[in-house]
Amino acid sequence: MFKQSIIVIATLGLISVSASAFDTKTCAGCHGVDFEKKAMNVSKIVKDLSKDDIVKALKGYKDGSYGGAMKGVMAGQAKPLSDADIEAIATQVAGGDKKADAKTEAKAEVKAEDNATKVEDNTTKAEDNATKAEPKAEEKKEAK
């Protein structure tokens, strides 16, 4: 029964993949909508993989060089995929430019906040120095 279920899942997934070359909705049944689940409680959590790792895995499933006991399920999913499809899936799953942009934006925000803090600190120091300098300037005027 378990074997038949896997074959049905793989066949349905294969049909879905064929119909839509890199629509990752097909993957959601096993891996979760955001690729946050271990497929059949066995696989790695895909969202934690890099784009390169995803490409390597999909190409390996496609040519039979990757995967453990359950690789037959993924082989059926990966075989119809072109290299371009695999790249597109890996980019989409790994977040592609969106993740990179979000990290870059977050770093830029932190840097901007740090710079703003430094400017505030420098402004405060300048004001303190100006305040200290005023009495000294008046003392010099009085001394003349």
N, CA, C and O atoms as CSV, one atom per row, in Angstrom:
chain,resi,resn,atom,element,x,y,z
A,1,MET,N,N,0.828,-1.199,0.000
A,1,MET,CA,C,0.000,0.000,0.000
A,1,MET,C,C,0.873,1.264,0.000
A,1,MET,O,O,0.622,2.196,-0.764
A,2,PHE,N,N,1.901,1.289,0.862
A,2,PHE,CA,C,2.801,2.445,0.949
A,2,PHE,C,C,3.475,2.693,-0.396
A,2,PHE,O,O,3.590,3.830,-0.853
A,3,LYS,N,N,3.922,1.592,-1.025
A,3,LYS,CA,C,4.598,1.690,-2.319
A,3,LYS,C,C,3.647,2.255,-3.375
A,3,LYS,O,O,4.046,3.092,-4.185
A,4,GLN,N,N,2.398,1.804,-3.368
A,4,GLN,CA,C,1.409,2.293,-4.312
A,4,GLN,C,C,1.131,3.774,-4.099
A,4,GLN,O,O,0.955,4.520,-5.062
A,5,SER,N,N,1.092,4.201,-2.845
A,5,SER,CA,C,0.859,5.618,-2.537
A,5,SER,C,C,1.982,6.479,-3.082
A,5,SER,O,O,1.742,7.550,-3.640
A,6,ILE,N,N,3.204,6.008,-2.919
A,6,ILE,CA,C,4.352,6.754,-3.430
A,6,ILE,C,C,4.290,6.852,-4.950
A,6,ILE,O,O,4.560,7.909,-5.521
A,7,ILE,N,N,3.938,5.761,-5.593
A,7,ILE,CA,C,3.844,5.767,-7.057
A,7,ILE,C,C,2.768,6.750,-7.509
A,7,ILE,O,O,2.978,7.494,-8.467
A,8,VAL,N,N,1.629,6.762,-6.838
A,8,VAL,CA,C,0.550,7.697,-7.186
A,8,VAL,C,C,1.015,9.139,-6.985
A,8,VAL,O,O,0.798,9.989,-7.848
A,9,ILE,N,N,1.649,9.412,-5.856
A,9,ILE,CA,C,2.138,10.764,-5.573
A,9,ILE,C,C,3.149,11.182,-6.639
A,9,ILE,O,O,3.084,12.294,-7.163
A,10,ALA,N,N,4.074,10.291,-6.952
A,10,ALA,CA,C,5.099,10.592,-7.950
A,10,ALA,C,C,4.479,10.818,-9.318
A,10,ALA,O,O,4.880,11.735,-10.034
A,11,THR,N,N,3.508,9.998,-9.691
A,11,THR,CA,C,2.861,10.136,-10.994
A,11,THR,C,C,2.090,11.451,-11.077
A,11,THR,O,O,2.187,12.168,-12.073
A,12,LEU,N,N,1.329,11.766,-10.038
A,12,LEU,CA,C,0.593,13.032,-10.028
A,12,LEU,C,C,1.545,14.219,-10.083
A,12,LEU,O,O,1.311,15.188,-10.805
A,13,GLY,N,N,2.605,14.130,-9.322
A,13,GLY,CA,C,3.608,15.191,-9.342
A,13,GLY,C,C,4.249,15.329,-10.689
A,13,GLY,O,O,4.499,16.444,-11.147
A,14,LEU,N,N,4.528,14.199,-11.350
A,14,LEU,CA,C,5.141,14.212,-12.670
A,14,LEU,C,C,4.217,14.870,-13.676
A,14,LEU,O,O,4.667,15.667,-14.499
A,15,ILE,N,N,2.940,14.550,-13.624
A,15,ILE,CA,C,1.974,15.176,-14.527
A,15,ILE,C,C,1.931,16.676,-14.278
A,15,ILE,O,O,1.923,17.465,-15.223
A,16,SER,N,N,1.902,17.070,-13.012
A,16,SER,CA,C,1.870,18.494,-12.678
A,16,SER,C,C,3.125,19.205,-13.136
A,16,SER,O,O,3.054,20.318,-13.656
A,17,VAL,N,N,4.288,18.570,-12.946
A,17,VAL,CA,C,5.542,19.187,-13.367
A,17,VAL,C,C,5.570,19.327,-14.876
A,17,VAL,O,O,6.029,20.342,-15.401
A,18,SER,N,N,5.080,18.308,-15.579
A,18,SER,CA,C,5.061,18.379,-17.037
A,18,SER,C,C,4.166,19.508,-17.523
A,18,SER,O,O,4.487,20.192,-18.494
A,19,ALA,N,N,3.048,19.700,-16.847
A,19,ALA,CA,C,2.106,20.733,-17.258
A,19,ALA,C,C,2.648,22.125,-16.991
A,19,ALA,O,O,2.376,23.057,-17.747
A,20,SER,N,N,3.400,22.268,-15.938
A,20,SER,CA,C,3.945,23.573,-15.585
A,20,SER,C,C,5.388,23.381,-15.166
A,20,SER,O,O,5.660,22.995,-14.029
A,21,ALA,N,N,6.307,23.644,-16.064
A,21,ALA,CA,C,7.708,23.265,-15.934
A,21,ALA,C,C,8.334,23.585,-14.579
A,21,ALA,O,O,9.028,22.735,-14.021
A,22,PHE,N,N,8.115,24.770,-14.035
A,22,PHE,CA,C,8.734,25.041,-12.732
A,22,PHE,C,C,7.775,25.706,-11.760
A,22,PHE,O,O,8.125,26.652,-11.055
A,23,ASP,N,N,6.570,25.189,-11.743
A,23,ASP,CA,C,5.587,25.617,-10.760
A,23,ASP,C,C,5.821,24.813,-9.498
A,23,ASP,O,O,5.541,23.615,-9.458
A,24,THR,N,N,6.327,25.457,-8.481
A,24,THR,CA,C,6.700,24.741,-7.257
A,24,THR,C,C,5.499,24.356,-6.392
A,24,THR,O,O,5.672,23.790,-5.313
A,25,LYS,N,N,4.301,24.653,-6.849
A,25,LYS,CA,C,3.110,24.228,-6.097
A,25,LYS,C,C,3.069,22.704,-5.991
A,25,LYS,O,O,2.575,22.159,-5.004
A,26,THR,N,N,3.583,22.026,-7.001
A,26,THR,CA,C,3.627,20.568,-6.998
A,26,THR,C,C,4.441,20.059,-5.816
A,26,THR,O,O,4.129,19.015,-5.244
A,27,CYS,N,N,5.458,20.779,-5.461
A,27,CYS,CA,C,6.381,20.369,-4.396
A,27,CYS,C,C,5.747,20.499,-3.008
A,27,CYS,O,O,6.146,19.816,-2.065
A,28,ALA,N,N,4.758,21.382,-2.899
A,28,ALA,CA,C,4.196,21.740,-1.593
A,28,ALA,C,C,3.570,20.557,-0.868
A,28,ALA,O,O,3.582,20.515,0.362
A,29,GLY,N,N,3.030,19.605,-1.600
A,29,GLY,CA,C,2.391,18.460,-0.972
A,29,GLY,C,C,3.322,17.713,-0.022
A,29,GLY,O,O,2.899,17.259,1.040
A,30,CYS,N,N,4.570,17.590,-0.403
A,30,CYS,CA,C,5.544,16.868,0.433
A,30,CYS,C,C,6.460,17.814,1.219
A,30,CYS,O,O,6.769,17.565,2.384
A,31,HIS,N,N,6.888,18.893,0.571
A,31,HIS,CA,C,7.901,19.767,1.165
A,31,HIS,C,C,7.323,20.969,1.917
A,31,HIS,O,O,8.058,21.681,2.600
A,32,GLY,N,N,6.004,21.198,1.796
A,32,GLY,CA,C,5.377,22.356,2.425
A,32,GLY,C,C,5.378,23.547,1.481
A,32,GLY,O,O,6.224,23.649,0.593
A,33,VAL,N,N,4.439,24.433,1.679
A,33,VAL,CA,C,4.284,25.598,0.815
A,33,VAL,C,C,5.552,26.444,0.771
A,33,VAL,O,O,5.922,26.969,-0.279
A,34,ASP,N,N,6.207,26.570,1.911
A,34,ASP,CA,C,7.436,27.362,1.989
A,34,ASP,C,C,8.678,26.483,2.098
A,34,ASP,O,O,9.737,26.936,2.533
A,35,PHE,N,N,8.535,25.211,1.693
A,35,PHE,CA,C,9.641,24.246,1.713
A,35,PHE,C,C,10.221,24.077,3.115
A,35,PHE,O,O,11.424,23.885,3.292
A,36,GLU,N,N,9.327,24.154,4.108
A,36,GLU,CA,C,9.742,24.117,5.506
A,36,GLU,C,C,9.658,22.717,6.122
A,36,GLU,O,O,10.044,22.527,7.276
A,37,LYS,N,N,9.158,21.738,5.365
A,37,LYS,CA,C,8.953,20.399,5.925
A,37,LYS,C,C,9.944,19.389,5.358
A,37,LYS,O,O,10.453,19.548,4.249
A,38,LYS,N,N,10.205,18.350,6.143
A,38,LYS,CA,C,10.943,17.197,5.643
A,38,LYS,C,C,9.947,16.361,4.855
A,38,LYS,O,O,8.963,15.889,5.424
A,39,ALA,N,N,10.175,16.168,3.571
A,39,ALA,CA,C,9.250,15.370,2.764
A,39,ALA,C,C,9.195,13.956,3.321
A,39,ALA,O,O,10.229,13.318,3.521
A,40,MET,N,N,7.993,13.472,3.568
A,40,MET,CA,C,7.743,12.142,4.118
A,40,MET,C,C,8.577,11.898,5.373
A,40,MET,O,O,8.925,10.765,5.707
A,41,ASN,N,N,8.884,12.992,6.050
A,41,ASN,CA,C,9.652,12.971,7.305
A,41,ASN,C,C,11.058,12.394,7.125
A,41,ASN,O,O,11.647,11.869,8.071
A,42,VAL,N,N,11.593,12.496,5.895
A,42,VAL,CA,C,12.886,11.899,5.597
A,42,VAL,C,C,13.878,12.909,5.020
A,42,VAL,O,O,15.047,12.917,5.406
A,43,SER,N,N,13.431,13.744,4.117
A,43,SER,CA,C,14.349,14.605,3.358
A,43,SER,C,C,14.918,15.752,4.192
A,43,SER,O,O,14.502,15.995,5.325
A,44,LYS,N,N,15.870,16.436,3.600
A,44,LYS,CA,C,16.374,17.675,4.195
A,44,LYS,C,C,15.289,18.734,4.056
A,44,LYS,O,O,14.403,18.608,3.209
A,45,ILE,N,N,15.349,19.755,4.864
A,45,ILE,CA,C,14.408,20.867,4.738
A,45,ILE,C,C,14.945,21.760,3.616
A,45,ILE,O,O,16.001,22.380,3.751
A,46,VAL,N,N,14.212,21.813,2.526
A,46,VAL,CA,C,14.705,22.443,1.302
A,46,VAL,C,C,14.953,23.939,1.470
A,46,VAL,O,O,15.889,24.474,0.876
A,47,LYS,N,N,14.138,24.620,2.262
A,47,LYS,CA,C,14.315,26.073,2.409
A,47,LYS,C,C,15.659,26.422,3.033
A,47,LYS,O,O,16.136,27.549,2.896
A,48,ASP,N,N,16.276,25.450,3.724
A,48,ASP,CA,C,17.573,25.684,4.360
A,48,ASP,C,C,18.751,25.439,3.416
A,48,ASP,O,O,19.900,25.706,3.768
A,49,LEU,N,N,18.462,24.933,2.221
A,49,LEU,CA,C,19.517,24.641,1.253
A,49,LEU,C,C,19.847,25.874,0.418
A,49,LEU,O,O,18.996,26.736,0.201
A,50,SER,N,N,21.082,25.944,-0.043
A,50,SER,CA,C,21.470,27.026,-0.953
A,50,SER,C,C,20.960,26.699,-2.356
A,50,SER,O,O,20.561,25.569,-2.641
A,51,LYS,N,N,20.980,27.689,-3.206
A,51,LYS,CA,C,20.569,27.471,-4.594
A,51,LYS,C,C,21.436,26.385,-5.230
A,51,LYS,O,O,20.921,25.506,-5.922
A,52,ASP,N,N,22.742,26.442,-5.002
A,52,ASP,CA,C,23.652,25.442,-5.571
A,52,ASP,C,C,23.320,24.037,-5.079
A,52,ASP,O,O,23.366,23.077,-5.849
A,53,ASP,N,N,22.986,23.918,-3.793
A,53,ASP,CA,C,22.626,22.602,-3.242
A,53,ASP,C,C,21.336,22.075,-3.874
A,53,ASP,O,O,21.211,20.878,-4.133
A,54,ILE,N,N,20.389,22.965,-4.118
A,54,ILE,CA,C,19.128,22.554,-4.737
A,54,ILE,C,C,19.377,22.101,-6.170
A,54,ILE,O,O,18.840,21.081,-6.601
A,55,VAL,N,N,20.191,22.855,-6.911
A,55,VAL,CA,C,20.525,22.476,-8.289
A,55,VAL,C,C,21.208,21.109,-8.294
A,55,VAL,O,O,20.855,20.232,-9.082
A,56,LYS,N,N,22.184,20.940,-7.409
A,56,LYS,CA,C,22.924,19.669,-7.326
A,56,LYS,C,C,21.970,18.511,-7.030
A,56,LYS,O,O,22.063,17.450,-7.648
A,57,ALA,N,N,21.064,18.717,-6.091
A,57,ALA,CA,C,20.116,17.668,-5.713
A,57,ALA,C,C,19.188,17.326,-6.870
A,57,ALA,O,O,19.009,16.151,-7.193
A,58,LEU,N,N,18.595,18.341,-7.498
A,58,LEU,CA,C,17.660,18.069,-8.596
A,58,LEU,C,C,18.345,17.394,-9.777
A,58,LEU,O,O,17.792,16.468,-10.370
A,59,LYS,N,N,19.542,17.851,-10.120
A,59,LYS,CA,C,20.276,17.211,-11.217
A,59,LYS,C,C,20.661,15.787,-10.827
A,59,LYS,O,O,20.638,14.881,-11.660
A,60,GLY,N,N,21.012,15.595,-9.563
A,60,GLY,CA,C,21.344,14.256,-9.080
A,60,GLY,C,C,20.150,13.324,-9.083
A,60,GLY,O,O,20.271,12.154,-9.444
A,61,TYR,N,N,19.000,13.835,-8.683
A,61,TYR,CA,C,17.782,13.015,-8.758
A,61,TYR,C,C,17.495,12.664,-10.216
A,61,TYR,O,O,17.109,11.539,-10.532
A,62,LYS,N,N,17.688,13.632,-11.087
A,62,LYS,CA,C,17.409,13.429,-12.510
A,62,LYS,C,C,18.292,12.330,-13.106
A,62,LYS,O,O,17.814,11.486,-13.864
A,63,ASP,N,N,19.586,12.344,-12.757
A,63,ASP,CA,C,20.487,11.340,-13.346
A,63,ASP,C,C,20.701,10.121,-12.445
A,63,ASP,O,O,21.455,9.212,-12.794
A,64,GLY,N,N,20.035,10.103,-11.281
A,64,GLY,CA,C,20.097,8.941,-10.401
A,64,GLY,C,C,21.292,8.903,-9.473
A,64,GLY,O,O,21.495,7.905,-8.783
A,65,SER,N,N,22.094,9.962,-9.433
A,65,SER,CA,C,23.302,9.966,-8.609
A,65,SER,C,C,23.097,10.572,-7.221
A,65,SER,O,O,24.055,10.678,-6.455
A,66,TYR,N,N,21.882,10.969,-6.886
A,66,TYR,CA,C,21.634,11.661,-5.617
A,66,TYR,C,C,20.416,11.053,-4.945
A,66,TYR,O,O,19.475,10.623,-5.612
A,67,GLY,N,N,20.440,11.022,-3.640
A,67,GLY,CA,C,19.269,10.623,-2.869
A,67,GLY,C,C,19.429,9.281,-2.202
A,67,GLY,O,O,20.269,8.464,-2.580
A,68,GLY,N,N,18.619,9.082,-1.221
A,68,GLY,CA,C,18.646,7.836,-0.461
A,68,GLY,C,C,17.549,6.893,-0.913
A,68,GLY,O,O,17.260,6.768,-2.103
A,69,ALA,N,N,16.948,6.236,0.059
A,69,ALA,CA,C,15.940,5.214,-0.225
A,69,ALA,C,C,14.733,5.757,-0.979
A,69,ALA,O,O,14.079,5.024,-1.721
A,70,MET,N,N,14.438,7.033,-0.792
A,70,MET,CA,C,13.248,7.612,-1.417
A,70,MET,C,C,13.551,8.324,-2.733
A,70,MET,O,O,12.691,9.031,-3.258
A,71,LYS,N,N,14.754,8.151,-3.276
A,71,LYS,CA,C,15.120,8.921,-4.457
A,71,LYS,C,C,14.249,8.617,-5.665
A,71,LYS,O,O,14.164,9.428,-6.587
A,72,GLY,N,N,13.605,7.462,-5.670
A,72,GLY,CA,C,12.715,7.127,-6.782
A,72,GLY,C,C,11.574,8.119,-6.924
A,72,GLY,O,O,11.155,8.436,-8.038
A,73,VAL,N,N,11.072,8.606,-5.799
A,73,VAL,CA,C,9.980,9.587,-5.822
A,73,VAL,C,C,10.458,10.874,-6.488
A,73,VAL,O,O,9.790,11.412,-7.372
A,74,MET,N,N,11.613,11.359,-6.060
A,74,MET,CA,C,12.136,12.609,-6.631
A,74,MET,C,C,12.655,12.419,-8.048
A,74,MET,O,O,12.609,13.351,-8.851
A,75,ALA,N,N,13.145,11.233,-8.365
A,75,ALA,CA,C,13.620,10.977,-9.733
A,75,ALA,C,C,12.476,11.202,-10.713
A,75,ALA,O,O,12.666,11.790,-11.778
A,76,GLY,N,N,11.298,10.734,-10.350
A,76,GLY,CA,C,10.136,10.930,-11.212
A,76,GLY,C,C,9.779,12.397,-11.387
A,76,GLY,O,O,9.268,12.799,-12.433
A,77,GLN,N,N,10.049,13.194,-10.363
A,77,GLN,CA,C,9.772,14.630,-10.424
A,77,GLN,C,C,10.826,15.355,-11.262
A,77,GLN,O,O,10.506,16.285,-12.002
A,78,ALA,N,N,12.070,14.930,-11.143
A,78,ALA,CA,C,13.187,15.661,-11.745
A,78,ALA,C,C,13.462,15.288,-13.201
A,78,ALA,O,O,13.956,16.121,-13.961
A,79,LYS,N,N,13.159,14.072,-13.598
A,79,LYS,CA,C,13.515,13.619,-14.953
A,79,LYS,C,C,13.013,14.525,-16.074
A,79,LYS,O,O,13.763,14.780,-17.016
A,80,PRO,N,N,11.787,15.019,-16.014
A,80,PRO,CA,C,11.324,15.854,-17.135
A,80,PRO,C,C,11.862,17.295,-17.124
A,80,PRO,O,O,11.603,18.056,-18.055
A,81,LEU,N,N,12.594,17.663,-16.097
A,81,LEU,CA,C,13.058,19.048,-15.966
A,81,LEU,C,C,14.292,19.302,-16.820
A,81,LEU,O,O,15.213,18.486,-16.861
A,82,SER,N,N,14.296,20.442,-17.498
A,82,SER,CA,C,15.487,20.879,-18.232
A,82,SER,C,C,16.433,21.549,-17.233
A,82,SER,O,O,16.046,21.839,-16.101
A,83,ASP,N,N,17.665,21.790,-17.659
A,83,ASP,CA,C,18.604,22.507,-16.790
A,83,ASP,C,C,18.065,23.894,-16.444
A,83,ASP,O,O,18.238,24.375,-15.324
A,84,ALA,N,N,17.406,24.537,-17.422
A,84,ALA,CA,C,16.827,25.865,-17.173
A,84,ALA,C,C,15.710,25.782,-16.133
A,84,ALA,O,O,15.587,26.652,-15.270
A,85,ASP,N,N,14.895,24.723,-16.224
A,85,ASP,CA,C,13.833,24.523,-15.230
A,85,ASP,C,C,14.437,24.354,-13.838
A,85,ASP,O,O,13.957,24.938,-12.867
A,86,ILE,N,N,15.488,23.552,-13.754
A,86,ILE,CA,C,16.142,23.287,-12.473
A,86,ILE,C,C,16.704,24.582,-11.886
A,86,ILE,O,O,16.550,24.842,-10.692
A,87,GLU,N,N,17.346,25.384,-12.713
A,87,GLU,CA,C,17.879,26.674,-12.256
A,87,GLU,C,C,16.744,27.571,-11.755
A,87,GLU,O,O,16.861,28.217,-10.713
A,88,ALA,N,N,15.638,27.599,-12.518
A,88,ALA,CA,C,14.498,28.445,-12.143
A,88,ALA,C,C,13.892,27.986,-10.815
A,88,ALA,O,O,13.560,28.808,-9.961
A,89,ILE,N,N,13.751,26.675,-10.648
A,89,ILE,CA,C,13.202,26.145,-9.402
A,89,ILE,C,C,14.123,26.499,-8.237
A,89,ILE,O,O,13.670,26.969,-7.193
A,90,ALA,N,N,15.411,26.269,-8.427
A,90,ALA,CA,C,16.380,26.541,-7.354
A,90,ALA,C,C,16.369,28.012,-6.974
A,90,ALA,O,O,16.441,28.356,-5.794
A,91,THR,N,N,16.279,28.873,-7.969
A,91,THR,CA,C,16.223,30.313,-7.697
A,91,THR,C,C,14.965,30.664,-6.919
A,91,THR,O,O,15.007,31.415,-5.944
A,92,GLN,N,N,13.845,30.107,-7.365
A,92,GLN,CA,C,12.571,30.393,-6.706
A,92,GLN,C,C,12.559,29.854,-5.276
A,92,GLN,O,O,12.149,30.560,-4.354
A,93,VAL,N,N,12.997,28.628,-5.085
A,93,VAL,CA,C,12.956,28.003,-3.762
A,93,VAL,C,C,13.937,28.675,-2.800
A,93,VAL,O,O,13.618,28.911,-1.635
A,94,ALA,N,N,15.120,28.974,-3.299
A,94,ALA,CA,C,16.132,29.595,-2.449
A,94,ALA,C,C,15.846,31.073,-2.237
A,94,ALA,O,O,16.552,31.739,-1.480
A,95,GLY,N,N,14.821,31.589,-2.894
A,95,GLY,CA,C,14.449,32.985,-2.707
A,95,GLY,C,C,15.087,33.897,-3.714
A,95,GLY,O,O,14.747,35.078,-3.792
A,96,GLY,N,N,16.007,33.368,-4.485
A,96,GLY,CA,C,16.632,34.140,-5.550
A,96,GLY,C,C,17.080,35.502,-5.104
A,96,GLY,O,O,17.648,35.661,-4.024
A,97,ASP,N,N,16.826,36.475,-5.928
A,97,ASP,CA,C,17.254,37.842,-5.661
A,97,ASP,C,C,16.503,38.454,-4.487
A,97,ASP,O,O,17.004,39.377,-3.845
A,98,LYS,N,N,15.300,37.947,-4.198
A,98,LYS,CA,C,14.525,38.517,-3.099
A,98,LYS,C,C,15.265,38.356,-1.767
A,98,LYS,O,O,15.343,39.300,-0.982
A,99,LYS,N,N,15.812,37.148,-1.512
A,99,LYS,CA,C,16.550,36.928,-0.264
A,99,LYS,C,C,17.805,37.781,-0.231
A,99,LYS,O,O,18.128,38.402,0.781
A,100,ALA,N,N,18.507,37.798,-1.361
A,100,ALA,CA,C,19.743,38.586,-1.420
A,100,ALA,C,C,19.423,40.058,-1.204
A,100,ALA,O,O,20.119,40.744,-0.455
A,101,ASP,N,N,18.366,40.548,-1.858
A,101,ASP,CA,C,17.966,41.946,-1.705
A,101,ASP,C,C,17.563,42.240,-0.261
A,101,ASP,O,O,17.917,43.286,0.283
A,102,ALA,N,N,16.829,41.327,0.353
A,102,ALA,CA,C,16.389,41.535,1.733
A,102,ALA,C,C,17.592,41.596,2.672
A,102,ALA,O,O,17.635,42.434,3.573
A,103,LYS,N,N,18.573,40.708,2.464
A,103,LYS,CA,C,19.770,40.734,3.305
A,103,LYS,C,C,20.543,42.028,3.084
A,103,LYS,O,O,21.015,42.645,4.039
A,104,THR,N,N,20.672,42.440,1.825
A,104,THR,CA,C,21.392,43.671,1.507
A,104,THR,C,C,20.690,44.868,2.134
A,104,THR,O,O,21.334,45.744,2.711
A,105,GLU,N,N,19.354,44.898,2.017
A,105,GLU,CA,C,18.586,45.996,2.617
A,105,GLU,C,C,18.745,46.017,4.134
A,105,GLU,O,O,18.913,47.080,4.733
A,106,ALA,N,N,18.691,44.848,4.747
A,106,ALA,CA,C,18.831,44.776,6.203
A,106,ALA,C,C,20.208,45.276,6.632
A,106,ALA,O,O,20.328,46.028,7.599
A,107,LYS,N,N,21.240,44.857,5.910
A,107,LYS,CA,C,22.589,45.326,6.232
A,107,LYS,C,C,22.693,46.832,6.035
A,107,LYS,O,O,23.315,47.525,6.841
A,108,ALA,N,N,22.085,47.343,4.963
A,108,ALA,CA,C,22.129,48.781,4.689
A,108,ALA,C,C,21.416,49.559,5.788
A,108,ALA,O,O,21.877,50.623,6.201
A,109,GLU,N,N,20.279,49.020,6.267
A,109,GLU,CA,C,19.546,49.677,7.349
A,109,GLU,C,C,20.388,49.732,8.625
A,109,GLU,O,O,20.447,50.763,9.294
A,110,VAL,N,N,21.031,48.627,8.950
A,110,VAL,CA,C,21.876,48.588,10.147
A,110,VAL,C,C,23.018,49.586,9.999
A,110,VAL,O,O,23.334,50.325,10.931
A,111,LYS,N,N,23.632,49.601,8.823
A,111,LYS,CA,C,24.739,50.525,8.593
A,111,LYS,C,C,24.255,51.977,8.682
A,111,LYS,O,O,24.939,52.825,9.256
A,112,ALA,N,N,23.085,52.262,8.119
A,112,ALA,CA,C,22.535,53.615,8.184
A,112,ALA,C,C,22.257,54.020,9.627
A,112,ALA,O,O,22.526,55.153,10.027
A,113,GLU,N,N,21.707,53.068,10.414
A,113,GLU,CA,C,21.453,53.350,11.828
A,113,GLU,C,C,22.763,53.602,12.574
A,113,GLU,O,O,22.855,54.514,13.395
A,114,ASP,N,N,23.774,52.782,12.277
A,114,ASP,CA,C,25.090,52.982,12.902
A,114,ASP,C,C,25.657,54.345,12.536
A,114,ASP,O,O,26.186,55.061,13.386
A,115,ASN,N,N,25.538,54.693,11.253
A,115,ASN,CA,C,26.042,55.993,10.804
A,115,ASN,C,C,25.281,57.139,11.462
A,115,ASN,O,O,25.880,58.141,11.853
A,116,ALA,N,N,23.973,56.994,11.584
A,116,ALA,CA,C,23.163,58.036,12.231
A,116,ALA,C,C,23.575,58.195,13.690
A,116,ALA,O,O,23.658,59.311,14.203
A,117,THR,N,N,23.833,57.066,14.356
A,117,THR,CA,C,24.275,57.111,15.754
A,117,THR,C,C,25.629,57.815,15.856
A,117,THR,O,O,25.855,58.622,16.758
A,118,LYS,N,N,26.522,57.499,14.923
A,118,LYS,CA,C,27.844,58.136,14.929
A,118,LYS,C,C,27.726,59.640,14.696
A,118,LYS,O,O,28.422,60.431,15.331
A,119,VAL,N,N,26.839,60.025,13.780
A,119,VAL,CA,C,26.631,61.452,13.515
A,119,VAL,C,C,26.097,62.132,14.768
A,119,VAL,O,O,26.550,63.215,15.140
A,120,GLU,N,N,25.119,61.480,15.423
A,120,GLU,CA,C,24.586,62.041,16.666
A,120,GLU,C,C,25.679,62.177,17.713
A,120,GLU,O,O,25.782,63.207,18.379
A,121,ASP,N,N,26.495,61.140,17.857
A,121,ASP,CA,C,27.593,61.183,18.833
A,121,ASP,C,C,28.563,62.315,18.511
A,121,ASP,O,O,28.986,63.064,19.392
A,122,ASN,N,N,28.904,62.421,17.230
A,122,ASN,CA,C,29.836,63.482,16.822
A,122,ASN,C,C,29.234,64.866,17.022
A,122,ASN,O,O,29.932,65.804,17.407
A,123,THR,N,N,27.936,64.990,16.758
A,123,THR,CA,C,27.260,66.273,16.964
A,123,THR,C,C,27.269,66.632,18.440
A,123,THR,O,O,27.546,67.774,18.805
A,124,THR,N,N,26.968,65.660,19.286
A,124,THR,CA,C,26.981,65.880,20.734
A,124,THR,C,C,28.371,66.285,21.201
A,124,THR,O,O,28.511,67.215,21.995
A,125,LYS,N,N,29.392,65.601,20.720
A,125,LYS,CA,C,30.768,65.936,21.089
A,125,LYS,C,C,31.118,67.340,20.629
A,125,LYS,O,O,31.753,68.095,21.365
A,126,ALA,N,N,30.708,67.697,19.415
A,126,ALA,CA,C,30.992,69.037,18.894
A,126,ALA,C,C,30.297,70.096,19.743
A,126,ALA,O,O,30.878,71.137,20.052
A,127,GLU,N,N,29.043,69.821,20.117
A,127,GLU,CA,C,28.311,70.759,20.962
A,127,GLU,C,C,28.980,70.894,22.325
A,127,GLU,O,O,29.100,71.995,22.862
A,128,ASP,N,N,29.415,69.763,22.879
A,128,ASP,CA,C,30.119,69.796,24.171
A,128,ASP,C,C,31.405,70.600,24.064
A,128,ASP,O,O,31.709,71.408,24.941
A,129,ASN,N,N,32.153,70.385,23.006
A,129,ASN,CA,C,33.402,71.116,22.802
A,129,ASN,C,C,33.138,72.611,22.632
A,129,ASN,O,O,33.882,73.449,23.140
A,130,ALA,N,N,32.062,72.929,21.906
A,130,ALA,CA,C,31.720,74.343,21.708
A,130,ALA,C,C,31.340,74.982,23.037
A,130,ALA,O,O,31.721,76.116,23.326
A,131,THR,N,N,30.589,74.243,23.837
A,131,THR,CA,C,30.177,74.743,25.149
A,131,THR,C,C,31.392,74.972,26.041
A,131,THR,O,O,31.455,75.967,26.763
A,132,LYS,N,N,32.339,74.070,25.995
A,132,LYS,CA,C,33.563,74.208,26.795
A,132,LYS,C,C,34.431,75.357,26.283
A,132,LYS,O,O,35.104,76.035,27.059
A,133,ALA,N,N,34.405,75.561,24.992
A,133,ALA,CA,C,35.258,76.588,24.387
A,133,ALA,C,C,34.734,78.004,24.648
A,133,ALA,O,O,35.524,78.944,24.729
A,134,GLU,N,N,33.435,78.167,24.778
A,134,GLU,CA,C,32.844,79.504,24.976
A,134,GLU,C,C,33.399,80.223,26.208
A,134,GLU,O,O,33.814,81.376,26.091
A,135,PRO,N,N,33.423,79.587,27.383
A,135,PRO,CA,C,33.966,80.295,28.560
A,135,PRO,C,C,35.445,80.643,28.384
A,135,PRO,O,O,35.894,81.696,28.836
A,136,LYS,N,N,36.190,79.771,27.737
A,136,LYS,CA,C,37.609,80.043,27.532
A,136,LYS,C,C,37.792,81.245,26.620
A,136,LYS,O,O,38.692,82.056,26.840
A,137,ALA,N,N,36.960,81.370,25.612
A,137,ALA,CA,C,37.049,82.509,24.694
A,137,ALA,C,C,36.716,83.799,25.432
A,137,ALA,O,O,37.360,84.826,25.217
A,138,GLU,N,N,35.708,83.750,26.304
A,138,GLU,CA,C,35.338,84.944,27.075
A,138,GLU,C,C,36.429,85.301,28.079
A,138,GLU,O,O,36.691,86.479,28.319
A,139,GLU,N,N,37.074,84.274,28.675
A,139,GLU,CA,C,38.176,84.539,29.616
A,139,GLU,C,C,39.315,85.264,28.908
A,139,GLU,O,O,39.923,86.172,29.474
A,140,LYS,N,N,39.607,84.863,27.661
A,140,LYS,CA,C,40.679,85.511,26.912
A,140,LYS,C,C,40.343,86.957,26.614
A,140,LYS,O,O,41.205,87.834,26.677
A,141,LYS,N,N,39.065,87.202,26.283
A,141,LYS,CA,C,38.642,88.594,25.998
A,141,LYS,C,C,38.811,89.459,27.243
A,141,LYS,O,O,39.295,90.588,27.165
A,142,GLU,N,N,38.405,88.911,28.401
A,142,GLU,CA,C,38.504,89.656,29.662
A,142,GLU,C,C,39.950,89.887,30.074
A,142,GLU,O,O,40.266,90.902,30.696
A,143,ALA,N,N,40.815,88.968,29.737
A,143,ALA,CA,C,42.217,89.078,30.102
A,143,ALA,C,C,42.901,90.174,29.296
A,143,ALA,O,O,43.899,90.726,29.759
A,144,LYS,N,N,42.419,90.500,28.142
A,144,LYS,CA,C,43.048,91.543,27.311
A,144,LYS,C,C,42.725,92.871,27.829
A,144,LYS,O,O,43.160,93.876,27.267
